[in-house]
Amino acid sequence: MIQPTELEMMRDVLQRAIFSGTRRVQFTDRAIEYNSVDDMRKALADINTAIAKAAGPTPSSFSLAMHSRD
């Protein structure tokens, strides 16, 4: 499995490529040329999902309200 830090690096590289209009991306061990920006966005969504899964479940939150009658 890819480590979260590597996924984050891949995300950053892919985001920079999308913003700059480049379809070719160089990762540490390989280069990928995407057919379209839409394909790049789909890959970015997959990476973000993998990062979220690697981080584990988000802790649930709750609010506690206290009322008093004086």
Secondary structure as GFF3:
##gff-version 3
##sequence-region A 1 70
A	DSSP	alpha_helix	4	20	.	.	.	ID=ss1
A	DSSP	beta_strand	24	26	.	.	.	ID=ss2
A	DSSP	beta_strand	31	33	.	.	.	ID=ss3
A	DSSP	alpha_helix	37	55	.	.	.	ID=ss4
###
